[in-house]
Amino acid sequence: GVFGVLYRRNAIIMFMSIEIMLNAVNLLFVAFSTYHQDAQGQVFVFFSMAVAAAEVAVGLAILVSIFRNLSSIDIDNLKNLKG
């Protein structure tokens, strides 16, 4: 996940890498929750996945808007949007 965020220049690949890192943390929470036989970790994962789904929806909407304006979603081209 970190490799995809640091070295890839495609915004969609970067979003997917962030989601991979979030899913790794969720898997860790579920594993610890199961190990300690406590449901709090699983409840936290449920809310974390809901927030991640909302983040993806907003992020993809922003990417579609940028693609319509620039005809590209390359991160290097987005540097031109600075004020």
PDB file with SEQRES, HELIX, SHEET and CRYST1 records, atoms N, CA, C and O in Angstrom:
SEQRES   1 A   83  GLY VAL PHE GLY VAL LEU TYR ARG ARG ASN ALA ILE ILE          
SEQRES   2 A   83  MET PHE MET SER ILE GLU ILE MET LEU ASN ALA VAL ASN          
SEQRES   3 A   83  LEU LEU PHE VAL ALA PHE SER THR TYR HIS GLN ASP ALA          
SEQRES   4 A   83  GLN GLY GLN VAL PHE VAL PHE PHE SER MET ALA VAL ALA          
SEQRES   5 A   83  ALA ALA GLU VAL ALA VAL GLY LEU ALA ILE LEU VAL SER          
SEQRES   6 A   83  ILE PHE ARG ASN LEU SER SER ILE ASP ILE ASP ASN LEU          
SEQRES   7 A   83  LYS ASN LEU LYS GLY                                          
HELIX    1 AA1 VAL A    2  TYR A    7  1                                   6    
HELIX    2 AA2 ALA A   11  TYR A   35  1                                  25    
HELIX    3 AA3 GLN A   40  LEU A   70  1                                  31    
HELIX    4 AA4 ILE A   75  LEU A   78  1                                   4    
HELIX    5 AA5 LYS A   79  LEU A   81  5                                   3    
CRYST1    1.000    1.000    1.000  90.00  90.00  90.00 P 1           1          
ATOM      1  N   GLY A   1       0.802  -1.190   0.000  1.00  0.00           N  
ATOM      2  CA  GLY A   1       0.000   0.000   0.000  1.00  0.00           C  
ATOM      3  C   GLY A   1       0.847   1.257   0.000  1.00  0.00           C  
ATOM      4  O   GLY A   1       0.589   2.184  -0.767  1.00  0.00           O  
ATOM      5  N   VAL A   2       1.849   1.291   0.852  1.00  0.00           N  
ATOM      6  CA  VAL A   2       2.702   2.476   0.935  1.00  0.00           C  
ATOM      7  C   VAL A   2       3.476   2.662  -0.363  1.00  0.00           C  
ATOM      8  O   VAL A   2       3.657   3.789  -0.822  1.00  0.00           O  
ATOM      9  N   PHE A   3       3.934   1.564  -0.955  1.00  0.00           N  
ATOM     10  CA  PHE A   3       4.648   1.642  -2.224  1.00  0.00           C  
ATOM     11  C   PHE A   3       3.763   2.270  -3.302  1.00  0.00           C  
ATOM     12  O   PHE A   3       4.233   3.096  -4.085  1.00  0.00           O  
ATOM     13  N   GLY A   4       2.500   1.887  -3.347  1.00  0.00           N  
ATOM     14  CA  GLY A   4       1.584   2.442  -4.341  1.00  0.00           C  
ATOM     15  C   GLY A   4       1.334   3.925  -4.153  1.00  0.00           C  
ATOM     16  O   GLY A   4       1.193   4.657  -5.133  1.00  0.00           O  
ATOM     17  N   VAL A   5       1.277   4.380  -2.908  1.00  0.00           N  
ATOM     18  CA  VAL A   5       1.046   5.804  -2.649  1.00  0.00           C  
ATOM     19  C   VAL A   5       2.297   6.624  -2.981  1.00  0.00           C  
ATOM     20  O   VAL A   5       2.198   7.717  -3.538  1.00  0.00           O  
ATOM     21  N   LEU A   6       3.459   6.095  -2.640  1.00  0.00           N  
ATOM     22  CA  LEU A   6       4.681   6.876  -2.815  1.00  0.00           C  
ATOM     23  C   LEU A   6       5.205   6.896  -4.243  1.00  0.00           C  
ATOM     24  O   LEU A   6       5.739   7.914  -4.683  1.00  0.00           O  
ATOM     25  N   TYR A   7       5.066   5.800  -4.975  1.00  0.00           N  
ATOM     26  CA  TYR A   7       5.748   5.691  -6.257  1.00  0.00           C  
ATOM     27  C   TYR A   7       4.846   5.729  -7.482  1.00  0.00           C  
ATOM     28  O   TYR A   7       5.347   5.877  -8.596  1.00  0.00           O  
ATOM     29  N   ARG A   8       3.550   5.602  -7.316  1.00  0.00           N  
ATOM     30  CA  ARG A   8       2.657   5.625  -8.477  1.00  0.00           C  
ATOM     31  C   ARG A   8       2.126   7.027  -8.679  1.00  0.00           C  
ATOM     32  O   ARG A   8       1.899   7.747  -7.706  1.00  0.00           O  
ATOM     33  N   ARG A   9       1.924   7.427  -9.912  1.00  0.00           N  
ATOM     34  CA  ARG A   9       1.462   8.774 -10.229  1.00  0.00           C  
ATOM     35  C   ARG A   9       0.009   8.789 -10.666  1.00  0.00           C  
ATOM     36  O   ARG A   9      -0.508   9.848 -11.022  1.00  0.00           O  
ATOM     37  N   ASN A  10      -0.655   7.668 -10.651  1.00  0.00           N  
ATOM     38  CA  ASN A  10      -2.051   7.597 -11.044  1.00  0.00           C  
ATOM     39  C   ASN A  10      -2.909   7.732  -9.788  1.00  0.00           C  
ATOM     40  O   ASN A  10      -2.700   7.009  -8.814  1.00  0.00           O  
ATOM     41  N   ALA A  11      -3.867   8.648  -9.804  1.00  0.00           N  
ATOM     42  CA  ALA A  11      -4.675   8.927  -8.619  1.00  0.00           C  
ATOM     43  C   ALA A  11      -5.530   7.728  -8.219  1.00  0.00           C  
ATOM     44  O   ALA A  11      -5.732   7.493  -7.028  1.00  0.00           O  
ATOM     45  N   ILE A  12      -6.029   6.976  -9.175  1.00  0.00           N  
ATOM     46  CA  ILE A  12      -6.864   5.816  -8.847  1.00  0.00           C  
ATOM     47  C   ILE A  12      -6.027   4.739  -8.154  1.00  0.00           C  
ATOM     48  O   ILE A  12      -6.484   4.116  -7.195  1.00  0.00           O  
ATOM     49  N   ILE A  13      -4.810   4.523  -8.637  1.00  0.00           N  
ATOM     50  CA  ILE A  13      -3.916   3.562  -7.997  1.00  0.00           C  
ATOM     51  C   ILE A  13      -3.589   4.018  -6.579  1.00  0.00           C  
ATOM     52  O   ILE A  13      -3.498   3.195  -5.668  1.00  0.00           O  
ATOM     53  N   MET A  14      -3.415   5.318  -6.389  1.00  0.00           N  
ATOM     54  CA  MET A  14      -3.130   5.834  -5.057  1.00  0.00           C  
ATOM     55  C   MET A  14      -4.311   5.603  -4.115  1.00  0.00           C  
ATOM     56  O   MET A  14      -4.114   5.223  -2.961  1.00  0.00           O  
ATOM     57  N   PHE A  15      -5.542   5.831  -4.596  1.00  0.00           N  
ATOM     58  CA  PHE A  15      -6.716   5.566  -3.773  1.00  0.00           C  
ATOM     59  C   PHE A  15      -6.821   4.084  -3.427  1.00  0.00           C  
ATOM     60  O   PHE A  15      -7.148   3.732  -2.294  1.00  0.00           O  
ATOM     61  N   MET A  16      -6.544   3.220  -4.396  1.00  0.00           N  
ATOM     62  CA  MET A  16      -6.602   1.787  -4.125  1.00  0.00           C  
ATOM     63  C   MET A  16      -5.546   1.388  -3.100  1.00  0.00           C  
ATOM     64  O   MET A  16      -5.797   0.521  -2.263  1.00  0.00           O  
ATOM     65  N   SER A  17      -4.377   2.004  -3.155  1.00  0.00           N  
ATOM     66  CA  SER A  17      -3.323   1.699  -2.186  1.00  0.00           C  
ATOM     67  C   SER A  17      -3.722   2.130  -0.784  1.00  0.00           C  
ATOM     68  O   SER A  17      -3.447   1.424   0.186  1.00  0.00           O  
ATOM     69  N   ILE A  18      -4.369   3.286  -0.670  1.00  0.00           N  
ATOM     70  CA  ILE A  18      -4.849   3.737   0.635  1.00  0.00           C  
ATOM     71  C   ILE A  18      -5.895   2.775   1.174  1.00  0.00           C  
ATOM     72  O   ILE A  18      -5.905   2.475   2.368  1.00  0.00           O  
ATOM     73  N   GLU A  19      -6.769   2.293   0.312  1.00  0.00           N  
ATOM     74  CA  GLU A  19      -7.783   1.332   0.743  1.00  0.00           C  
ATOM     75  C   GLU A  19      -7.148   0.019   1.189  1.00  0.00           C  
ATOM     76  O   GLU A  19      -7.633  -0.614   2.127  1.00  0.00           O  
ATOM     77  N   ILE A  20      -6.078  -0.395   0.533  1.00  0.00           N  
ATOM     78  CA  ILE A  20      -5.374  -1.613   0.950  1.00  0.00           C  
ATOM     79  C   ILE A  20      -4.814  -1.440   2.357  1.00  0.00           C  
ATOM     80  O   ILE A  20      -4.889  -2.352   3.180  1.00  0.00           O  
ATOM     81  N   MET A  21      -4.248  -0.255   2.629  1.00  0.00           N  
ATOM     82  CA  MET A  21      -3.715  -0.009   3.969  1.00  0.00           C  
ATOM     83  C   MET A  21      -4.838   0.015   5.009  1.00  0.00           C  
ATOM     84  O   MET A  21      -4.666  -0.511   6.109  1.00  0.00           O  
ATOM     85  N   LEU A  22      -5.979   0.614   4.681  1.00  0.00           N  
ATOM     86  CA  LEU A  22      -7.106   0.621   5.613  1.00  0.00           C  
ATOM     87  C   LEU A  22      -7.625  -0.791   5.874  1.00  0.00           C  
ATOM     88  O   LEU A  22      -7.971  -1.128   7.006  1.00  0.00           O  
ATOM     89  N   ASN A  23      -7.680  -1.614   4.832  1.00  0.00           N  
ATOM     90  CA  ASN A  23      -8.141  -2.988   5.013  1.00  0.00           C  
ATOM     91  C   ASN A  23      -7.160  -3.811   5.843  1.00  0.00           C  
ATOM     92  O   ASN A  23      -7.570  -4.709   6.578  1.00  0.00           O  
ATOM     93  N   ALA A  24      -5.870  -3.511   5.731  1.00  0.00           N  
ATOM     94  CA  ALA A  24      -4.891  -4.207   6.561  1.00  0.00           C  
ATOM     95  C   ALA A  24      -5.102  -3.880   8.034  1.00  0.00           C  
ATOM     96  O   ALA A  24      -5.016  -4.760   8.891  1.00  0.00           O  
ATOM     97  N   VAL A  25      -5.376  -2.621   8.321  1.00  0.00           N  
ATOM     98  CA  VAL A  25      -5.642  -2.229   9.710  1.00  0.00           C  
ATOM     99  C   VAL A  25      -6.936  -2.878  10.199  1.00  0.00           C  
ATOM    100  O   VAL A  25      -7.005  -3.337  11.339  1.00  0.00           O  
ATOM    101  N   ASN A  26      -7.954  -2.918   9.351  1.00  0.00           N  
ATOM    102  CA  ASN A  26      -9.210  -3.565   9.743  1.00  0.00           C  
ATOM    103  C   ASN A  26      -9.003  -5.045  10.036  1.00  0.00           C  
ATOM    104  O   ASN A  26      -9.565  -5.576  10.993  1.00  0.00           O  
ATOM    105  N   LEU A  27      -8.206  -5.702   9.221  1.00  0.00           N  
ATOM    106  CA  LEU A  27      -7.911  -7.111   9.459  1.00  0.00           C  
ATOM    107  C   LEU A  27      -7.178  -7.302  10.790  1.00  0.00           C  
ATOM    108  O   LEU A  27      -7.429  -8.269  11.510  1.00  0.00           O  
ATOM    109  N   LEU A  28      -6.281  -6.382  11.106  1.00  0.00           N  
ATOM    110  CA  LEU A  28      -5.576  -6.440  12.382  1.00  0.00           C  
ATOM    111  C   LEU A  28      -6.544  -6.274  13.547  1.00  0.00           C  
ATOM    112  O   LEU A  28      -6.442  -6.986  14.545  1.00  0.00           O  
ATOM    113  N   PHE A  29      -7.493  -5.329  13.425  1.00  0.00           N  
ATOM    114  CA  PHE A  29      -8.490  -5.142  14.479  1.00  0.00           C  
ATOM    115  C   PHE A  29      -9.335  -6.397  14.679  1.00  0.00           C  
ATOM    116  O   PHE A  29      -9.611  -6.790  15.812  1.00  0.00           O  
ATOM    117  N   VAL A  30      -9.741  -7.018  13.590  1.00  0.00           N  
ATOM    118  CA  VAL A  30     -10.558  -8.233  13.698  1.00  0.00           C  
ATOM    119  C   VAL A  30      -9.750  -9.355  14.341  1.00  0.00           C  
ATOM    120  O   VAL A  30     -10.275 -10.099  15.170  1.00  0.00           O  
ATOM    121  N   ALA A  31      -8.477  -9.483  13.967  1.00  0.00           N  
ATOM    122  CA  ALA A  31      -7.649 -10.545  14.545  1.00  0.00           C  
ATOM    123  C   ALA A  31      -7.474 -10.343  16.052  1.00  0.00           C  
ATOM    124  O   ALA A  31      -7.614 -11.294  16.821  1.00  0.00           O  
ATOM    125  N   PHE A  32      -7.173  -9.125  16.476  1.00  0.00           N  
ATOM    126  CA  PHE A  32      -7.015  -8.870  17.903  1.00  0.00           C  
ATOM    127  C   PHE A  32      -8.338  -9.015  18.646  1.00  0.00           C  
ATOM    128  O   PHE A  32      -8.370  -9.481  19.785  1.00  0.00           O  
ATOM    129  N   SER A  33      -9.420  -8.617  18.000  1.00  0.00           N  
ATOM    130  CA  SER A  33     -10.728  -8.757  18.624  1.00  0.00           C  
ATOM    131  C   SER A  33     -11.073 -10.227  18.835  1.00  0.00           C  
ATOM    132  O   SER A  33     -11.612 -10.603  19.876  1.00  0.00           O  
ATOM    133  N   THR A  34     -10.764 -11.044  17.853  1.00  0.00           N  
ATOM    134  CA  THR A  34     -11.021 -12.475  17.978  1.00  0.00           C  
ATOM    135  C   THR A  34     -10.100 -13.101  19.024  1.00  0.00           C  
ATOM    136  O   THR A  34     -10.529 -13.958  19.797  1.00  0.00           O  
ATOM    137  N   TYR A  35      -8.848 -12.679  19.049  1.00  0.00           N  
ATOM    138  CA  TYR A  35      -7.887 -13.227  20.007  1.00  0.00           C  
ATOM    139  C   TYR A  35      -8.292 -12.919  21.447  1.00  0.00           C  
ATOM    140  O   TYR A  35      -8.166 -13.768  22.329  1.00  0.00           O  
ATOM    141  N   HIS A  36      -8.779 -11.699  21.678  1.00  0.00           N  
ATOM    142  CA  HIS A  36      -9.180 -11.302  23.029  1.00  0.00           C  
ATOM    143  C   HIS A  36     -10.653 -11.592  23.320  1.00  0.00           C  
ATOM    144  O   HIS A  36     -11.147 -11.285  24.405  1.00  0.00           O  
ATOM    145  N   GLN A  37     -11.343 -12.175  22.364  1.00  0.00           N  
ATOM    146  CA  GLN A  37     -12.759 -12.537  22.488  1.00  0.00           C  
ATOM    147  C   GLN A  37     -13.606 -11.346  22.942  1.00  0.00           C  
ATOM    148  O   GLN A  37     -14.391 -11.428  23.887  1.00  0.00           O  
ATOM    149  N   ASP A  38     -13.411 -10.240  22.228  1.00  0.00           N  
ATOM    150  CA  ASP A  38     -14.137  -9.006  22.511  1.00  0.00           C  
ATOM    151  C   ASP A  38     -14.638  -8.458  21.178  1.00  0.00           C  
ATOM    152  O   ASP A  38     -13.888  -8.427  20.202  1.00  0.00           O  
ATOM    153  N   ALA A  39     -15.885  -8.031  21.127  1.00  0.00           N  
ATOM    154  CA  ALA A  39     -16.494  -7.585  19.873  1.00  0.00           C  
ATOM    155  C   ALA A  39     -16.235  -6.119  19.559  1.00  0.00           C  
ATOM    156  O   ALA A  39     -16.669  -5.642  18.511  1.00  0.00           O  
ATOM    157  N   GLN A  40     -15.549  -5.392  20.419  1.00  0.00           N  
ATOM    158  CA  GLN A  40     -15.344  -3.970  20.176  1.00  0.00           C  
ATOM    159  C   GLN A  40     -14.517  -3.716  18.916  1.00  0.00           C  
ATOM    160  O   GLN A  40     -14.795  -2.773  18.175  1.00  0.00           O  
ATOM    161  N   GLY A  41     -13.519  -4.537  18.671  1.00  0.00           N  
ATOM    162  CA  GLY A  41     -12.704  -4.376  17.463  1.00  0.00           C  
ATOM    163  C   GLY A  41     -13.516  -4.581  16.202  1.00  0.00           C  
ATOM    164  O   GLY A  41     -13.321  -3.868  15.218  1.00  0.00           O  
ATOM    165  N   GLN A  42     -14.423  -5.541  16.216  1.00  0.00           N  
ATOM    166  CA  GLN A  42     -15.248  -5.799  15.045  1.00  0.00           C  
ATOM    167  C   GLN A  42     -16.252  -4.679  14.813  1.00  0.00           C  
ATOM    168  O   GLN A  42     -16.558  -4.347  13.669  1.00  0.00           O  
ATOM    169  N   VAL A  43     -16.761  -4.100  15.884  1.00  0.00           N  
ATOM    170  CA  VAL A  43     -17.664  -2.956  15.754  1.00  0.00           C  
ATOM    171  C   VAL A  43     -16.908  -1.768  15.174  1.00  0.00           C  
ATOM    172  O   VAL A  43     -17.433  -1.047  14.325  1.00  0.00           O  
ATOM    173  N   PHE A  44     -15.679  -1.563  15.631  1.00  0.00           N  
ATOM    174  CA  PHE A  44     -14.866  -0.478  15.098  1.00  0.00           C  
ATOM    175  C   PHE A  44     -14.585  -0.687  13.620  1.00  0.00           C  
ATOM    176  O   PHE A  44     -14.589   0.275  12.853  1.00  0.00           O  
ATOM    177  N   VAL A  45     -14.343  -1.919  13.207  1.00  0.00           N  
ATOM    178  CA  VAL A  45     -14.125  -2.222  11.793  1.00  0.00           C  
ATOM    179  C   VAL A  45     -15.366  -1.893  10.970  1.00  0.00           C  
ATOM    180  O   VAL A  45     -15.258  -1.375   9.859  1.00  0.00           O  
ATOM    181  N   PHE A  46     -16.530  -2.190  11.507  1.00  0.00           N  
ATOM    182  CA  PHE A  46     -17.767  -1.883  10.792  1.00  0.00           C  
ATOM    183  C   PHE A  46     -17.880  -0.382  10.517  1.00  0.00           C  
ATOM    184  O   PHE A  46     -18.188   0.023   9.396  1.00  0.00           O  
ATOM    185  N   PHE A  47     -17.632   0.435  11.529  1.00  0.00           N  
ATOM    186  CA  PHE A  47     -17.702   1.881  11.331  1.00  0.00           C  
ATOM    187  C   PHE A  47     -16.565   2.388  10.450  1.00  0.00           C  
ATOM    188  O   PHE A  47     -16.754   3.322   9.671  1.00  0.00           O  
ATOM    189  N   SER A  48     -15.403   1.788  10.564  1.00  0.00           N  
ATOM    190  CA  SER A  48     -14.276   2.171   9.731  1.00  0.00           C  
ATOM    191  C   SER A  48     -14.555   1.894   8.258  1.00  0.00           C  
ATOM    192  O   SER A  48     -14.186   2.689   7.393  1.00  0.00           O  
ATOM    193  N   MET A  49     -15.204   0.772   7.973  1.00  0.00           N  
ATOM    194  CA  MET A  49     -15.541   0.453   6.580  1.00  0.00           C  
ATOM    195  C   MET A  49     -16.607   1.390   6.041  1.00  0.00           C  
ATOM    196  O   MET A  49     -16.592   1.720   4.855  1.00  0.00           O  
ATOM    197  N   ALA A  50     -17.529   1.823   6.886  1.00  0.00           N  
ATOM    198  CA  ALA A  50     -18.540   2.783   6.450  1.00  0.00           C  
ATOM    199  C   ALA A  50     -17.895   4.116   6.105  1.00  0.00           C  
ATOM    200  O   ALA A  50     -18.256   4.739   5.106  1.00  0.00           O  
ATOM    201  N   VAL A  51     -16.951   4.557   6.913  1.00  0.00           N  
ATOM    202  CA  VAL A  51     -16.244   5.812   6.632  1.00  0.00           C  
ATOM    203  C   VAL A  51     -15.393   5.667   5.366  1.00  0.00           C  
ATOM    204  O   VAL A  51     -15.319   6.595   4.561  1.00  0.00           O  
ATOM    205  N   ALA A  52     -14.760   4.522   5.191  1.00  0.00           N  
ATOM    206  CA  ALA A  52     -13.943   4.293   3.991  1.00  0.00           C  
ATOM    207  C   ALA A  52     -14.797   4.299   2.732  1.00  0.00           C  
ATOM    208  O   ALA A  52     -14.362   4.806   1.698  1.00  0.00           O  
ATOM    209  N   ALA A  53     -15.995   3.751   2.800  1.00  0.00           N  
ATOM    210  CA  ALA A  53     -16.891   3.769   1.638  1.00  0.00           C  
ATOM    211  C   ALA A  53     -17.295   5.199   1.286  1.00  0.00           C  
ATOM    212  O   ALA A  53     -17.362   5.556   0.110  1.00  0.00           O  
ATOM    213  N   ALA A  54     -17.560   6.009   2.297  1.00  0.00           N  
ATOM    214  CA  ALA A  54     -17.896   7.413   2.044  1.00  0.00           C  
ATOM    215  C   ALA A  54     -16.696   8.152   1.468  1.00  0.00           C  
ATOM    216  O   ALA A  54     -16.847   8.996   0.585  1.00  0.00           O  
ATOM    217  N   GLU A  55     -15.508   7.835   1.965  1.00  0.00           N  
ATOM    218  CA  GLU A  55     -14.292   8.465   1.447  1.00  0.00           C  
ATOM    219  C   GLU A  55     -14.086   8.125  -0.020  1.00  0.00           C  
ATOM    220  O   GLU A  55     -13.727   8.995  -0.813  1.00  0.00           O  
ATOM    221  N   VAL A  56     -14.307   6.882  -0.384  1.00  0.00           N  
ATOM    222  CA  VAL A  56     -14.138   6.466  -1.776  1.00  0.00           C  
ATOM    223  C   VAL A  56     -15.140   7.172  -2.672  1.00  0.00           C  
ATOM    224  O   VAL A  56     -14.793   7.591  -3.776  1.00  0.00           O  
ATOM    225  N   ALA A  57     -16.367   7.310  -2.218  1.00  0.00           N  
ATOM    226  CA  ALA A  57     -17.384   7.989  -3.022  1.00  0.00           C  
ATOM    227  C   ALA A  57     -17.002   9.441  -3.274  1.00  0.00           C  
ATOM    228  O   ALA A  57     -17.108   9.924  -4.402  1.00  0.00           O  
ATOM    229  N   VAL A  58     -16.563  10.133  -2.241  1.00  0.00           N  
ATOM    230  CA  VAL A  58     -16.170  11.538  -2.407  1.00  0.00           C  
ATOM    231  C   VAL A  58     -14.905  11.648  -3.253  1.00  0.00           C  
ATOM    232  O   VAL A  58     -14.813  12.511  -4.126  1.00  0.00           O  
ATOM    233  N   GLY A  59     -13.932  10.779  -2.996  1.00  0.00           N  
ATOM    234  CA  GLY A  59     -12.689  10.813  -3.762  1.00  0.00           C  
ATOM    235  C   GLY A  59     -12.905  10.542  -5.241  1.00  0.00           C  
ATOM    236  O   GLY A  59     -12.321  11.221  -6.086  1.00  0.00           O  
ATOM    237  N   LEU A  60     -13.725   9.571  -5.562  1.00  0.00           N  
ATOM    238  CA  LEU A  60     -13.993   9.286  -6.976  1.00  0.00           C  
ATOM    239  C   LEU A  60     -14.781  10.411  -7.640  1.00  0.00           C  
ATOM    240  O   LEU A  60     -14.582  10.685  -8.824  1.00  0.00           O  
ATOM    241  N   ALA A  61     -15.663  11.061  -6.903  1.00  0.00           N  
ATOM    242  CA  ALA A  61     -16.386  12.209  -7.459  1.00  0.00           C  
ATOM    243  C   ALA A  61     -15.421  13.347  -7.774  1.00  0.00           C  
ATOM    244  O   ALA A  61     -15.555  14.012  -8.801  1.00  0.00           O  
ATOM    245  N   ILE A  62     -14.458  13.567  -6.902  1.00  0.00           N  
ATOM    246  CA  ILE A  62     -13.449  14.595  -7.163  1.00  0.00           C  
ATOM    247  C   ILE A  62     -12.605  14.216  -8.368  1.00  0.00           C  
ATOM    248  O   ILE A  62     -12.303  15.068  -9.203  1.00  0.00           O  
ATOM    249  N   LEU A  63     -12.219  12.946  -8.471  1.00  0.00           N  
ATOM    250  CA  LEU A  63     -11.423  12.508  -9.623  1.00  0.00           C  
ATOM    251  C   LEU A  63     -12.189  12.642 -10.933  1.00  0.00           C  
ATOM    252  O   LEU A  63     -11.605  13.024 -11.946  1.00  0.00           O  
ATOM    253  N   VAL A  64     -13.465  12.340 -10.935  1.00  0.00           N  
ATOM    254  CA  VAL A  64     -14.270  12.493 -12.149  1.00  0.00           C  
ATOM    255  C   VAL A  64     -14.346  13.966 -12.543  1.00  0.00           C  
ATOM    256  O   VAL A  64     -14.265  14.300 -13.725  1.00  0.00           O  
ATOM    257  N   SER A  65     -14.498  14.833 -11.568  1.00  0.00           N  
ATOM    258  CA  SER A  65     -14.532  16.267 -11.839  1.00  0.00           C  
ATOM    259  C   SER A  65     -13.202  16.755 -12.419  1.00  0.00           C  
ATOM    260  O   SER A  65     -13.185  17.542 -13.366  1.00  0.00           O  
ATOM    261  N   ILE A  66     -12.100  16.289 -11.853  1.00  0.00           N  
ATOM    262  CA  ILE A  66     -10.784  16.679 -12.372  1.00  0.00           C  
ATOM    263  C   ILE A  66     -10.571  16.129 -13.772  1.00  0.00           C  
ATOM    264  O   ILE A  66     -10.025  16.820 -14.633  1.00  0.00           O  
ATOM    265  N   PHE A  67     -10.994  14.892 -14.010  1.00  0.00           N  
ATOM    266  CA  PHE A  67     -10.838  14.304 -15.338  1.00  0.00           C  
ATOM    267  C   PHE A  67     -11.636  15.066 -16.389  1.00  0.00           C  
ATOM    268  O   PHE A  67     -11.179  15.226 -17.520  1.00  0.00           O  
ATOM    269  N   ARG A  68     -12.812  15.531 -16.025  1.00  0.00           N  
ATOM    270  CA  ARG A  68     -13.619  16.302 -16.980  1.00  0.00           C  
ATOM    271  C   ARG A  68     -12.954  17.623 -17.325  1.00  0.00           C  
ATOM    272  O   ARG A  68     -13.092  18.105 -18.449  1.00  0.00           O  
ATOM    273  N   ASN A  69     -12.238  18.213 -16.385  1.00  0.00           N  
ATOM    274  CA  ASN A  69     -11.595  19.503 -16.642  1.00  0.00           C  
ATOM    275  C   ASN A  69     -10.244  19.375 -17.327  1.00  0.00           C  
ATOM    276  O   ASN A  69      -9.924  20.182 -18.200  1.00  0.00           O  
ATOM    277  N   LEU A  70      -9.446  18.382 -16.956  1.00  0.00           N  
ATOM    278  CA  LEU A  70      -8.076  18.268 -17.462  1.00  0.00           C  
ATOM    279  C   LEU A  70      -7.866  17.132 -18.452  1.00  0.00           C  
ATOM    280  O   LEU A  70      -6.822  17.079 -19.102  1.00  0.00           O  
ATOM    281  N   SER A  71      -8.816  16.233 -18.585  1.00  0.00           N  
ATOM    282  CA  SER A  71      -8.704  15.034 -19.433  1.00  0.00           C  
ATOM    283  C   SER A  71      -7.564  14.126 -18.994  1.00  0.00           C  
ATOM    284  O   SER A  71      -7.034  13.355 -19.795  1.00  0.00           O  
ATOM    285  N   SER A  72      -7.189  14.218 -17.730  1.00  0.00           N  
ATOM    286  CA  SER A  72      -6.144  13.365 -17.176  1.00  0.00           C  
ATOM    287  C   SER A  72      -6.302  13.333 -15.660  1.00  0.00           C  
ATOM    288  O   SER A  72      -6.795  14.283 -15.053  1.00  0.00           O  
ATOM    289  N   ILE A  73      -5.875  12.222 -15.060  1.00  0.00           N  
ATOM    290  CA  ILE A  73      -5.876  12.144 -13.598  1.00  0.00           C  
ATOM    291  C   ILE A  73      -4.463  11.904 -13.088  1.00  0.00           C  
ATOM    292  O   ILE A  73      -4.268  11.389 -11.986  1.00  0.00           O  
ATOM    293  N   ASP A  74      -3.472  12.284 -13.905  1.00  0.00           N  
ATOM    294  CA  ASP A  74      -2.089  12.166 -13.501  1.00  0.00           C  
ATOM    295  C   ASP A  74      -1.801  13.179 -12.397  1.00  0.00           C  
ATOM    296  O   ASP A  74      -2.173  14.347 -12.511  1.00  0.00           O  
ATOM    297  N   ILE A  75      -1.147  12.741 -11.345  1.00  0.00           N  
ATOM    298  CA  ILE A  75      -0.888  13.592 -10.187  1.00  0.00           C  
ATOM    299  C   ILE A  75       0.015  14.770 -10.557  1.00  0.00           C  
ATOM    300  O   ILE A  75      -0.139  15.864 -10.014  1.00  0.00           O  
ATOM    301  N   ASP A  76       0.947  14.552 -11.471  1.00  0.00           N  
ATOM    302  CA  ASP A  76       1.848  15.649 -11.856  1.00  0.00           C  
ATOM    303  C   ASP A  76       1.086  16.784 -12.533  1.00  0.00           C  
ATOM    304  O   ASP A  76       1.476  17.944 -12.406  1.00  0.00           O  
ATOM    305  N   ASN A  77       0.008  16.471 -13.249  1.00  0.00           N  
ATOM    306  CA  ASN A  77      -0.791  17.513 -13.892  1.00  0.00           C  
ATOM    307  C   ASN A  77      -1.625  18.294 -12.878  1.00  0.00           C  
ATOM    308  O   ASN A  77      -2.033  19.422 -13.156  1.00  0.00           O  
ATOM    309  N   LEU A  78      -1.881  17.716 -11.717  1.00  0.00           N  
ATOM    310  CA  LEU A  78      -2.692  18.390 -10.708  1.00  0.00           C  
ATOM    311  C   LEU A  78      -1.928  19.509 -10.004  1.00  0.00           C  
ATOM    312  O   LEU A  78      -2.537  20.341  -9.331  1.00  0.00           O  
ATOM    313  N   LYS A  79      -0.616  19.541 -10.148  1.00  0.00           N  
ATOM    314  CA  LYS A  79       0.165  20.597  -9.521  1.00  0.00           C  
ATOM    315  C   LYS A  79      -0.147  21.958 -10.142  1.00  0.00           C  
ATOM    316  O   LYS A  79       0.110  22.992  -9.527  1.00  0.00           O  
ATOM    317  N   ASN A  80      -0.700  21.964 -11.356  1.00  0.00           N  
ATOM    318  CA  ASN A  80      -1.060  23.208 -12.027  1.00  0.00           C  
ATOM    319  C   ASN A  80      -2.301  23.857 -11.399  1.00  0.00           C  
ATOM    320  O   ASN A  80      -2.595  25.017 -11.690  1.00  0.00           O  
ATOM    321  N   LEU A  81      -3.026  23.134 -10.549  1.00  0.00           N  
ATOM    322  CA  LEU A  81      -4.246  23.665  -9.945  1.00  0.00           C  
ATOM    323  C   LEU A  81      -3.973  24.531  -8.736  1.00  0.00           C  
ATOM    324  O   LEU A  81      -4.894  25.133  -8.185  1.00  0.00           O  
ATOM    325  N   LYS A  82      -2.711  24.603  -8.310  1.00  0.00           N  
ATOM    326  CA  LYS A  82      -2.382  25.440  -7.164  1.00  0.00           C  
ATOM    327  C   LYS A  82      -2.650  26.899  -7.494  1.00  0.00           C  
ATOM    328  O   LYS A  82      -2.390  27.359  -8.606  1.00  0.00           O  
ATOM    329  N   GLY A  83      -3.177  27.623  -6.503  1.00  0.00           N  
ATOM    330  CA  GLY A  83      -3.559  29.036  -6.673  1.00  0.00           C  
ATOM    331  C   GLY A  83      -2.446  29.894  -6.930  1.00  0.00           C  
ATOM    332  O   GLY A  83      -2.622  31.101  -7.092  1.00  0.00           O  
TER     333      GLY A  83                                                      
END                                                                             
